[in-house]
């Protein structure tokens, strides 16, 4: 018999009560992501208020690094949510360890506005801010990949999803590898700093390709 503390029996896990519980997990996650993605722009709003009504072009030129970091954060978090949504729309139940990993994923999302602010305020020679920024996103990427493993191993996939051919794990983990490479570059290459973040943009087409292959398009 399965342990209720970790993984409920199949008839309870896939029943109406569990479906409502899964909906609460997903809805809570969506709300947290929405708040976090909004907070990313607030430092730029504060900078605009302190600018004193000068030319817009001058403001953009002075703060282009912060604007680029905020835009990239928006794109990356949106891609995180898309990946999370794709996984959970194929899930019919949950377990304790799945919920725990989901909180780890959310912790990275919630913490991201802080290193975003540090990126705005840091000098070009400071490696700490981009390293913290990338490490935060790396936590969420690893957490969502582990959630995918737990869903498969705990038998939480829908029958339709379980019948589909699995995505190659090399492709699944490729964006995480890019994130790790960006972290290493930011930590070891002097003066690279936030420019290493643009390597993360490659994770987006990889995710699209992986999704298309998984659907058989």
Secondary structure, DSSP 8 states (H G I E B T S, - for coil): ---TTT---HHHHTSHHHHHHHHHHHHHHHHHHHHHHHHTTHHHHHHHHHS-S--HHHHHHHTHHHHHHHHHHHHHHHHHHHHHHHHHTTB----HHHHHHHHHHHHHHHHHHHHHHHHHHS-TT-HHHHHHHHHHHHHHHHHHHHHHHHHHHTT-B-HHHHHS----HHHHHHHHHHHHHHHHHHHHSTTTGGGGGGGGGHHHHHHHHHHHHHHT-
